[in-house]
Amino acid sequence: MIFLYVLFSVYILAVNFYGFRYAKALRDGDDGGDSRAGDGKLVLTALLGGALAVFLSLLFMRYRLNSMTLMIFLPVIAVLNVYCFFLGFRGIYMFL
């Protein structure tokens, strides 16, 4: 049972770290081209569990704040992610 909790924690940390690094890479590599080029990967990372890190990194780095879809859907997905993580750590999804 402890192994599953550790595995679940590592997954959450890895997805959030990837989301933060990807948002930072988008901001640093912004050359004025297509501004919606990375939205698909950002949303996919958010759906996989990194919504909180993606939203906070976009907010603190002040990048893509004018994109209403990201600024509305990322907090909603973040709340759903936190709720699912709470259920996962509480043991509802851990079948043994």
Secondary structure, 3 states (H helix, E strand, C coil): CHHHHHHHHHHHHHHHHHHHHHHHHHHHCCCCCCCCCCHHHHHHHHHHHHHHHHHHHHHHCCCCCCCHHHHHHHHHHHHHHHHHHHHHHHCCCCCC
